């Protein structure tokens, strides 16, 4: 909030210049008058009014019209300037740029989605893109476009975002500023004329104990108005109701001047006594207070003296009405975009300045051509009465008409016995057409806007590729204008970031995503602003095509056939926004893709079922083949074991038979040796073991059994005892 001159005493160094309100008023008034009445700005305002006239079709002055009327020449104005301006302004509308915020931190920097969405929400709330398009059109016409970014508390106590286009002729800027977009300007002023007195009182109420007089609201010190402005004859006496004896009139208007400037004030960089890693930036009063505390504690501050910028704002009438800190620290709330710079005059101009002479001369040559056609004799003749025409009245009536026959007296036609002649026609000066055509062509030559940008072709049958190249060439010539717009967006983005950080309350619902089915999220600034992180404002590159989206889509069409099959659906949805399709069509397509991913497609479900059945059959066949292979392997293994067992039994039988039939062993004396009983016992043991095995085998063969089948194919894969 702003403070008046008497109450604004806080803020340390910032209050010093305000202690003498009269001195500050004289200084600001001197600055405004010096800048406004500088030679360059006076000439610029005169040319700017003329530029706007040419854009609106008023391309002849009153003196020119009077001369034409006196010469009985037709007043003809073909407005080719307006269509050229529309074309350039339309390029900005078709290629609007996006502002993003990147935190300045170590590592990979990704844009802050919350702040970027908050900036989009801020701009959407006040239709900022429309206001900026109007300001860019001002830039194209007169070389300067202005906007004001602020919060309006009139209808909403929390503040409504506002980005308003400001009339360039109402602005006064630092006459010493030379850089593009006036980024090096130290001050600026907004002069509002015809402000209702009631609005002025509400804007600057003053001290209730010492209210301002009505005459105090009117800045009569601005002097005479420039030629071409609306007459305005307010003076200080107009508002002295007590002396004039007139009652209050709500229709009375005043002139208010709003000034913003920055000034350097002393500052101190101090090492924080409680945290040596932290450096404090203090004002003069704050530094003195901290120094006293340090002395009382027996310490000493380590510091260095420097300066810093402090931005201020004041309302001026016939007196200093109100003064205080600027609404945004470190920024003017007014932002400017500039065109080409006239170095000698230190002013800026647009494309209309170069088109004025071609427009004047093309219209004058057209008027001259029509005048020649209207006044040149169309086959007129001078004859003696009764000596030439067979009928004077009929001859006078029909001679000037090319489609009528005029009868002459016999012998009136000279020559070697002519019977008839063609009526003579007046010869029109050929150079007039050539000069007029040259003047018309010069519109495009001096502005850099060719016929392709205007939607036409320079020659019949022109190839589409050549048409595109010529459009890009024209946009290359106009790049300085779009570069100024891009720089403006960065400056305005920093201003918007400050407003979001310091004035937009926490919990404000911010719209993110697209215009349809948007999502609203609360703005939690503690997650975005930690007091240390700074943000870089990134703006899209300026347009290099008549339609940047179509150019991007054309390049995508060349690579999509190669990589299209490898892209997932999410990537296709991301690429869809670069297509030239309307936003509603893009939304319908993306919704259908997402819906198809969520809901089962009957045909797809049938295909998946068939695929599953085939997989099941293949798995069953594999399991069946494996079971058969295992069964064969098991049968072969059992057969081999059986053969081995039979071989062992045969060997045992042979050994037993040999043992039974072998003669008894005799000793050295020829007598039978002992031990024969052991052989018999061994034979009996083997017989008993064989008997047990046969019994077990018989029991196994006699036990009831069941078949084991494959659960998938139903084929028999084995047997098992019942109950097992």
C-alpha positions in Angstrom: 0.0 0.0 0.0 1.1 3.5 -0.7 1.7 6.1 2.1 1.3 9.8 2.0 4.2 12.2 2.4 3.6 12.9 6.1 3.0 9.3 7.2 5.7 7.6 5.3 8.6 7.9 7.8 9.6 4.2 8.1 11.9 2.1 6.1 15.3 3.5 7.1 17.2 5.0 4.1 14.1 5.0 1.9 12.4 7.7 4.0 15.2 10.3 3.7 14.1 11.8 0.4 10.4 12.0 1.6 11.1 14.2 4.7 10.8 17.2 2.5 7.7 16.6 0.4 7.9 19.9 -1.4 11.5 19.2 -2.5 10.5 15.7 -3.7 7.6 17.2 -5.6 9.8 19.7 -7.4 12.3 17.0 -8.3 9.7 14.7 -9.7 7.9 17.4 -11.6 11.2 18.5 -13.1 12.0 14.9 -14.2 8.6 14.5 -15.8 8.7 17.8 -17.6 12.2 17.3 -18.8 11.5 13.9 -20.2 8.1 14.8 -21.7 9.3 18.0 -23.3 12.6 16.5 -24.6 13.1 17.0 -28.3 13.0 13.3 -29.1 9.8 12.5 -27.2 7.9 15.6 -28.6 8.8 14.5 -32.1 8.0 10.9 -31.3 4.5 11.7 -30.0 3.7 13.7 -33.2 4.9 10.9 -35.4 3.1 8.3 -33.3 -0.2 10.0 -33.8 0.4 10.1 -37.5 1.4 6.4 -37.5 -1.9 5.5 -35.8 -3.8 7.7 -38.4 -2.1 5.8 -41.2 -3.0 2.5 -39.6 -6.7 3.6 -39.3 -6.8 4.8 -42.9 -6.4 8.6 -42.3 -3.4 9.0 -44.6 -4.1 12.5 -45.9 -3.9 15.6 -43.7 -6.6 18.3 -43.7 -4.3 20.5 -45.8 -3.8 17.7 -48.4 -7.5 17.2 -48.6 -8.1 21.0 -49.0 -5.6 21.1 -51.8 -7.3 18.2 -53.6 -10.7 19.8 -53.2 -9.5 23.1 -54.5 -8.1 21.4 -57.6 -11.3 19.4 -57.9 -9.4 16.2 -57.6 -11.0 13.2 -56.0 -9.9 12.2 -52.5 -8.8 8.5 -52.7 -7.3 6.5 -49.9 -6.5 2.8 -50.3 -5.3 1.6 -46.9 -2.5 -0.9 -47.5 -0.8 0.0 -44.3 -3.5 -1.5 -42.1 -3.4 -4.9 -43.8 0.4 -5.0 -43.4 0.2 -4.2 -39.7 -2.6 -6.8 -39.3 -0.3 -9.4 -40.9 2.6 -8.7 -38.6 0.3 -8.6 -35.5 -1.3 -11.8 -36.7 2.0 -13.6 -36.6 2.3 -12.8 -32.9 -1.2 -14.1 -32.3 -0.5 -17.3 -34.2 2.8 -18.0 -32.4 2.3 -17.0 -28.8 5.1 -18.0 -26.5 5.1 -19.7 -23.1 6.9 -18.6 -20.0 8.6 -21.2 -17.7 10.4 -20.9 -14.4 13.6 -22.9 -13.8 15.2 -23.0 -10.3 18.8 -22.0 -10.2 20.3 -25.0 -8.3 23.1 -27.5 -8.7 22.4 -30.5 -11.0 19.7 -30.9 -13.6 17.3 -28.0 -13.7 13.7 -28.9 -14.4 11.0 -26.3 -14.6 8.9 -25.6 -11.6 5.5 -26.9 -12.6 3.7 -25.2 -9.8 5.1 -21.7 -10.5 4.7 -22.2 -14.3 1.1 -23.2 -13.8 0.6 -20.3 -11.4 1.9 -17.9 -14.1 -0.5 -19.4 -16.7 -3.3 -19.0 -14.2 -2.3 -15.4 -13.6 -2.4 -14.6 -17.3 -5.6 -16.5 -17.9 -7.4 -14.6 -15.1 -6.9 -11.3 -16.8 -6.7 -12.3 -20.6 -3.1 -11.1 -20.6 -2.4 -12.5 -24.0 -5.1 -10.3 -25.6 -3.8 -7.2 -23.8 -0.2 -8.0 -24.9 -1.3 -8.6 -28.5 -2.8 -5.1 -28.4 0.5 -3.7 -27.0 2.5 -5.6 -29.7 0.3 -4.0 -32.3 1.2 -0.6 -30.8 4.8 -1.6 -31.1 4.4 -2.5 -34.8 2.6 0.8 -35.5 4.5 3.4 -33.5 7.6 1.5 -32.1 6.5 1.2 -28.4 4.0 -1.0 -26.6 3.2 -0.7 -22.9 1.5 -2.9 -20.3 0.9 -2.7 -16.6 1.0 -5.8 -14.4 -0.7 -5.4 -11.0 -3.3 -6.8 -8.5 -6.7 -5.1 -8.4 -8.3 -5.1 -5.0 -11.5 -3.2 -6.0 -13.7 -6.2 -6.4 -11.7 -8.9 -4.6 -10.0 -8.3 -1.2 -7.4 -11.0 -2.1 -6.6 -9.2 -5.4 -7.5 -9.9 -9.0 -4.6 -10.3 -11.4 -4.4 -7.6 -14.1 -2.3 -7.1 -17.1 -3.6 -4.0 -18.9 -2.4 -2.5 -22.2 -1.5 1.2 -21.7 -1.7 3.8 -24.4 1.8 4.6 -25.5 1.0 8.3 -25.9 0.2 8.4 -22.2 3.6 7.3 -21.2 6.7 9.3 -20.5 10.1 7.6 -20.0 13.6 8.4 -19.1 15.0 10.4 -22.0 18.4 9.0 -21.3 17.4 5.3 -21.7 19.0 3.7 -24.8 18.6 0.0 -24.5 15.9 -2.2 -26.0 12.6 -2.2 -23.9 14.1 0.7 -21.8 15.7 -1.8 -19.4 18.2 0.9 -18.5 15.6 3.5 -17.6 15.7 5.1 -14.2 12.2 6.4 -14.2 8.9 6.6 -16.1 5.5 8.4 -15.7 2.0 7.6 -16.7 -0.1 10.7 -17.5 -3.9 10.1 -17.2 -6.1 12.9 -18.5 -9.8 13.3 -18.0 -9.8 11.4 -14.7 -13.1 12.1 -12.9 -12.6 14.1 -9.7 -14.4 11.4 -7.6 -12.0 8.8 -8.8 -9.0 11.0 -8.0 -10.3 11.6 -4.5 -10.8 7.9 -3.9 -7.3 7.1 -5.3 -5.5 9.7 -3.2 -7.7 10.6 -0.2 -4.8 12.3 1.7 -4.8 13.0 5.4 -8.4 13.2 6.9 -7.3 16.1 9.0 -5.9 18.0 6.0 -7.8 16.8 2.9 -6.7 17.9 -0.5 -8.6 20.6 -2.5 -10.0 19.7 -5.8 -7.5 22.0 -7.5 -4.7 20.0 -5.9 -5.5 16.9 -8.0 -5.0 18.6 -11.4 -1.4 18.7 -12.8 -1.6 22.0 -14.5 2.2 22.3 -14.6 2.3 19.9 -17.6 1.7 23.0 -19.8 0.1 23.1 -23.2 -0.9 19.8 -24.7 0.7 18.5 -27.9 -1.0 19.2 -31.2 -3.6 16.5 -31.9 -4.6 15.8 -28.3 -8.1 16.4 -27.2 -8.5 20.0 -25.9 -8.3 20.2 -22.2 -8.5 23.5 -20.4 -8.5 22.7 -16.8 -6.7 25.1 -14.5 -6.4 25.5 -10.8 -9.3 28.0 -10.6 -11.8 25.5 -12.1 -11.8 23.6 -8.9 -12.0 26.4 -6.4 -15.7 25.9 -5.7 -15.8 28.3 -2.7 -14.6 31.3 -4.7 -16.5 30.4 -7.9 -19.7 29.8 -6.1 -20.5 26.7 -8.2 -21.8 23.5 -6.8 -19.8 20.3 -7.1 -20.0 18.7 -10.5 -19.2 15.0 -10.8 -18.4 15.5 -14.5 -15.3 17.5 -13.7 -12.1 15.8 -14.7 -8.4 16.3 -13.7 -5.0 15.2 -14.9 -3.1 12.8 -12.7 0.6 11.8 -13.0 1.9 8.5 -11.6 5.6 8.4 -11.4 7.8 5.3 -10.7 11.6 5.6 -10.3 14.5 4.0 -8.5 17.3 5.6 -6.5 20.5 4.4 -4.9 20.6 4.4 -1.1 23.4 3.4 1.3 23.5 -0.3 2.2 25.8 -2.5 4.3 26.9 -6.1 3.7 27.4 -7.6 7.2 28.6 -11.0 8.3 25.9 -12.4 10.5 27.3 -12.7 14.1 25.1 -15.7 14.8 26.0 -17.5 11.5 29.3 -16.6 9.9 28.2 -18.3 6.7 25.3 -15.9 6.2 25.7 -12.3 4.8 23.1 -9.7 5.7 22.2 -6.8 3.5 21.1 -4.0 5.9 19.9 -0.4 5.5 21.5 2.5 7.3 19.1 2.4 10.3 19.2 -1.4 10.6 23.0 -1.3 10.5 23.2 1.3 13.2 20.9 -0.7 15.5 22.8 -3.9 15.0 26.1 -2.0 15.6 24.8 -0.8 19.0 23.7 -4.3 20.0 27.1 -5.7 19.0 28.9 -3.0 21.1 26.7 -3.8 24.1 27.6 -7.5 23.7 31.3 -6.6 23.4 31.6 -7.7 19.8 32.4 -6.0 16.5 30.7 -6.3 13.2 32.5 -7.2 10.0 31.0 -5.3 7.1 31.5 -3.4 3.9 29.5 -0.4 2.6 27.8 -0.4 -0.7 24.6 0.8 -2.4 21.3 -0.7 -3.5 18.4 0.3 -5.7 15.1 1.2 -4.1 12.0 1.5 -6.3 9.5 4.2 -5.4 6.2 5.4 -6.6 4.3 8.7 -6.3 1.1 10.4 -7.5 1.3 14.0 -8.6 -1.3 16.5 -9.1 -0.7 20.2 -8.4 0.9 18.9 -5.2 2.5 15.7 -4.1 -0.6 13.5 -3.5 0.9 10.2 -2.3 4.3 8.6 -2.2 5.8 5.3 -1.1 7.6 2.2 -2.2 6.8 0.8 -5.6 4.3 -2.0 -5.7 7.0 -4.6 -6.7 10.4 -4.5 -5.2 13.1 -4.3 -7.9 10.6 -3.8 -10.8 8.5 -1.1 -12.5 4.9 -2.2 -12.7 4.9 -0.8 -16.3 6.8 -2.9 -18.9 7.7 -1.7 -22.4 8.4 -3.4 -25.7 10.3 -1.3 -28.3 10.8 -1.5 -32.0 13.7 -0.1 -34.1 15.8 2.6 -32.5 16.4 6.0 -34.0 19.9 6.6 -32.7 20.0 10.4 -33.4 16.7 11.2 -31.8 17.0 8.4 -29.2 13.4 7.2 -29.9 11.9 4.1 -31.3 9.7 3.5 -34.4 7.7 0.7 -36.0 7.2 -0.4 -39.6 4.6 2.3 -40.4 7.2 5.1 -40.3 8.8 3.7 -43.5 5.4 3.1 -45.2 4.1 6.6 -44.9 5.6 8.0 -48.1 4.7 5.0 -50.3 1.1 5.3 -48.9 0.9 9.0 -49.5 2.3 8.8 -53.1 0.3 5.7 -54.1 -2.9 7.5 -53.0 -1.8 10.8 -54.7 -1.0 9.0 -57.9 -4.3 7.3 -57.9 -6.0 10.6 -57.3 -4.0 12.2 -60.1 -4.8 9.3 -62.5 -8.5 9.7 -61.8 -8.2 13.4 -62.2 -6.5 13.0 -65.6 -9.2 10.5 -66.7 -12.0 12.8 -65.6 -10.6 16.0 -67.2 -9.0 14.7 -70.4 -11.1 15.1 -73.5 -12.6 11.8 -74.6 -12.5 12.2 -78.4 -13.8 15.8 -78.3 -13.6 17.9 -81.5 -14.0 21.5 -82.5 -16.0 22.2 -85.7 -17.7 25.0 -87.5 -21.4 24.9 -86.8 -23.3 23.3 -89.7 -20.2 22.4 -91.6 -19.2 19.0 -90.2 -22.1 17.1 -88.7 -25.1 16.1 -90.7 -27.1 17.0 -87.6 -25.4 19.2 -85.0 -27.6 18.1 -82.1 -27.2 14.4 -82.9 -23.5 14.8 -83.5 -22.9 16.5 -80.2 -24.8 13.8 -78.4 -23.2 10.7 -80.1 -19.6 11.8 -80.7 -18.4 11.2 -77.2 -19.9 7.7 -77.2 -17.8 4.9 -78.7 -20.7 2.6 -79.2 -22.8 5.1 -81.3 -22.6 6.1 -85.0 -22.2 9.8 -85.8 -23.3 11.0 -89.2 -21.2 13.6 -91.0 -21.8 15.7 -94.1 -20.5 14.4 -97.4 -16.9 15.4 -97.9 -16.3 16.0 -94.2 -13.8 13.1 -94.1 -10.6 14.0 -95.7 -8.1 11.7 -97.4 -8.2 9.5 -100.4 -11.9 8.8 -100.6 -12.5 7.5 -97.0 -15.9 6.2 -96.3 -15.5 5.9 -92.5 -13.0 6.4 -89.7 -12.7 5.1 -86.1 -13.4 7.7 -83.4 -10.2 9.0 -81.9 -9.4 8.1 -78.2 -7.4 10.1 -75.7 -3.9 8.9 -75.0 -3.3 8.4 -71.2 0.3 9.1 -69.9 1.9 5.7 -69.4 4.3 6.9 -66.8 1.4 7.6 -64.4 0.6 3.9 -64.1 4.2 2.9 -63.6 4.7 5.5 -60.8 1.6 4.4 -59.1 2.6 0.7 -59.4 6.1 1.5 -58.0 4.6 3.3 -55.0 2.3 0.4 -54.3 5.2 -2.1 -54.5 7.3 0.1 -52.2 4.9 -0.7 -49.3 6.3 -4.2 -49.2 9.9 -3.2 -50.0 10.2 -0.7 -47.1 8.3 -2.7 -44.5 9.8 -6.1 -45.2 6.4 -7.7 -45.4 6.1 -9.5 -48.8 3.0 -10.7 -50.5 3.4 -14.3 -49.2 3.0 -13.0 -45.6 -0.2 -11.2 -46.8 -1.5 -14.5 -48.1 -0.8 -13.9 -51.8 1.8 -15.1 -54.3 4.4 -13.1 -56.2 3.9 -15.1 -59.4 1.4 -17.6 -60.8 2.2 -21.2 -60.2 4.6 -20.5 -57.4 5.8 -23.7 -55.6 4.7 -24.3 -52.1 8.3 -24.7 -50.9 9.3 -21.3 -52.4 6.2 -19.8 -50.8 7.3 -21.1 -47.4 10.9 -19.9 -47.9 9.7 -16.4 -48.8 7.6 -16.3 -45.7 10.5 -17.3 -43.5 12.7 -14.7 -45.2 10.1 -12.0 -44.3 9.9 -13.2 -40.7 13.7 -13.0 -40.5 13.5 -9.3 -41.4 10.8 -8.9 -38.6 12.8 -10.8 -36.0 13.9 -7.7 -34.1 10.2 -6.9 -33.3 9.6 -10.5 -32.0 12.9 -10.4 -30.1 11.7 -7.3 -28.2 8.5 -9.2 -27.4 10.5 -12.2 -26.1 12.6 -9.9 -23.9 9.4 -8.2 -22.6 8.0 -11.6 -21.7 11.1 -12.4 -19.6 10.9 -9.0 -17.8 7.2 -9.3 -17.3 7.7 -12.9 -16.1 10.1 -11.8 -13.4 7.5 -9.1 -12.3 4.7 -11.7 -12.2 6.9 -14.1 -10.2 7.4 -11.4 -7.5 3.7 -10.8 -7.4 2.9 -14.5 -7.0 5.5 -14.9 -4.3 4.6 -11.8 -2.2 0.9 -11.0 -2.9 -1.0 -14.2 -4.0 -2.2 -15.9 -0.8 -1.5 -19.5 0.0 -4.3 -21.9 -0.9 -5.4 -20.0 -4.0 -6.7 -22.5 -6.5 -4.5 -22.5 -9.6 -5.6 -24.1 -12.8 -3.2 -26.5 -14.5 -3.3 -28.6 -17.7 -5.4 -27.8 -20.7 -8.5 -25.6 -21.1 -10.8 -28.6 -21.0 -11.3 -30.7 -17.9 -8.6 -28.7 -16.1 -7.4 -29.5 -12.7 -7.2 -27.0 -9.9 -4.6 -27.3 -7.2 -3.9 -25.0 -4.2 -0.9 -22.8 -4.5 1.5 -23.6 -1.6 4.3 -21.1 -1.8 6.4 -22.7 0.9 7.0 -25.6 -1.5 8.1 -23.2 -4.3 9.9 -20.4 -2.4 12.4 -21.4 0.2 13.9 -17.9 0.5 17.2 -18.9 -1.2 16.3 -20.3 -4.6 16.3 -17.9 -7.5 14.5 -18.6 -10.7 15.4 -18.1 -14.3 12.6 -17.0 -16.7 12.7 -19.1 -19.9 10.7 -18.0 -22.9 10.1 -20.0 -26.1 12.2 -19.1 -29.1 10.7 -16.5 -31.4 8.7 -17.7 -34.4 10.6 -18.5 -37.6 7.6 -19.6 -39.6 4.3 -18.1 -40.4 2.8 -20.8 -38.3 5.3 -22.4 -36.0 3.0 -25.3 -35.1 2.5 -26.3 -38.7 6.3 -26.2 -39.3 6.9 -28.4 -36.2 4.2 -30.8 -37.3 5.8 -31.0 -40.8 9.1 -31.9 -39.4 7.5 -34.5 -37.1 5.8 -36.1 -40.1 9.2 -36.8 -41.7 10.5 -38.8 -38.7 7.3 -40.4 -37.4 7.1 -43.1 -40.2 10.6 -44.3 -39.0 10.1 -44.3 -35.2 6.3 -44.4 -35.0 6.1 -48.1 -34.3 8.5 -47.8 -31.4 6.5 -45.0 -29.6 4.3 -45.9 -26.7 0.8 -44.3 -26.4 2.0 -41.7 -23.9 4.5 -40.4 -26.4 1.7 -40.1 -29.0 -0.4 -38.1 -26.6 2.6 -35.8 -26.0 3.1 -35.3 -29.8 -0.6 -34.6 -30.4 -0.4 -31.1 -28.9 2.1 -30.1 -31.7 -0.4 -31.0 -34.4 -2.3 -28.1 -36.1 -5.6 -29.7 -35.0 -7.9 -27.6 -32.8 -7.6 -28.0 -29.1 -11.0 -29.6 -28.8 -10.1 -32.2 -31.5 -6.8 -32.9 -29.7 -8.7 -33.4 -26.4 -11.2 -35.8 -28.0 -8.4 -37.9 -29.6 -6.4 -38.1 -26.3 -9.5 -39.0 -24.3 -10.4 -41.8 -26.8 -6.9 -43.2 -26.5 -6.9 -43.1 -22.8 -10.4 -44.7 -22.7 -9.4 -47.4 -25.1 -6.5 -48.2 -22.7 -8.8 -48.5 -19.7 -11.7 -50.4 -21.3 -11.4 -53.8 -23.0 -12.0 -53.8 -26.8 -14.3 -56.8 -27.7 -12.3 -57.6 -30.8 -9.1 -57.3 -28.8 -10.6 -59.5 -26.1 -11.5 -62.1 -28.7 -8.0 -62.0 -30.1 -6.5 -62.4 -26.7 -8.9 -65.3 -25.9 -7.8 -67.1 -29.2 -4.2 -66.4 -28.3 -4.7 -67.9 -24.8 -6.4 -71.0 -26.2 -3.5 -71.5 -28.7 -1.1 -71.1 -25.8 -3.0 -73.6 -23.7 -3.0 -76.1 -26.5 0.7 -75.7 -27.0 1.4 -76.1 -23.3 -0.8 -79.2 -23.2 1.0 -80.7 -26.2 4.3 -80.0 -24.6 3.2 -81.6 -21.3 1.8 -84.7 -23.2 5.0 -85.1 -25.2 7.0 -84.8 -22.1 4.9 -87.3 -20.2 5.2 -89.8 -23.1 9.0 -89.2 -23.2 9.3 -89.7 -19.5 7.2 -92.9 -19.7 9.3 -94.3 -22.5 12.5 -93.5 -20.6 11.1 -95.0 -17.4 10.1 -98.2 -19.3 13.5 -98.5 -20.9 15.1 -97.9 -17.5 13.0 -100.6 -15.9 13.7 -103.0 -18.8 17.4 -102.5 -18.3 17.1 -103.1 -14.6 15.1 -106.2 -15.2 17.7 -107.5 -17.7 20.4 -106.8 -15.2 18.5 -108.5 -12.4 17.9 -111.6 -14.6 21.6 -111.6 -15.5 22.5 -111.5 -11.8 20.0 -114.2 -11.0 21.3 -116.4 -13.8 24.8 -115.9 -12.6 23.8 -116.8 -9.1 22.0 -119.9 -10.4 25.0 -121.0 -12.4 27.2 -120.5 -9.4 24.8 -122.5 -7.2 24.6 -125.2 -9.7 28.3 -125.5 -10.0 28.6 -125.5 -6.2 26.1 -128.3 -5.9 27.6 -130.5 -8.7 31.2 -129.9 -7.8 33.0 -132.9 -6.2 34.0 -132.6 -2.6 37.4 -131.1 -1.9 40.1 -133.5 -0.5 42.9 -132.6 1.7 46.6 -133.5 1.4 45.9 -136.9 2.9 43.2 -137.6 0.4 40.4 -137.2 2.9 37.3 -134.9 2.3 37.8 -131.4 3.8 35.4 -129.9 6.3 33.1 -127.0 5.3 30.7 -128.6 3.0 27.9 -127.8 5.4 28.6 -124.1 4.9 27.9 -124.3 1.2 24.7 -126.1 1.8 23.7 -123.4 4.4 24.5 -120.7 1.8 22.3 -122.4 -0.7 19.4 -122.7 1.7 19.7 -119.0 2.6 19.6 -118.0 -1.1 16.6 -120.2 -1.6 14.7 -118.6 1.3 15.5 -115.1 0.0 14.2 -116.0 -3.4 11.1 -117.4 -1.9 10.4 -114.1 -0.1 10.9 -112.1 -3.2 8.5 -114.3 -5.1 6.0 -113.8 -2.4 6.3 -110.1 -2.4 6.0 -110.0 -6.2 2.9 -112.2 -6.1 1.3 -109.9 -3.5 2.1 -106.8 -5.7 0.6 -108.5 -8.8 -2.5 -109.5 -6.9 -3.1 -106.0 -5.4 -5.9 -103.9 -7.2 -4.5 -101.0 -9.2 -5.8 -97.7 -10.8 -4.7 -95.8 -14.0 -3.1 -92.3 -13.9 -4.2 -90.0 -16.7 -2.9 -86.6 -17.9 -5.2 -83.8 -16.7 -4.9 -81.9 -20.0 -5.1 -84.7 -22.6 -6.7 -87.5 -20.7 -4.0 -90.0 -21.9 -2.7 -92.8 -19.5 0.7 -91.9 -18.2 1.1 -94.5 -15.4 -0.5 -96.9 -12.8 -0.7 -96.9 -9.0 -2.1 -99.1 -6.3 -5.7 -98.4 -5.2 -5.8 -96.1 -2.2 -2.2 -94.9 -2.9 
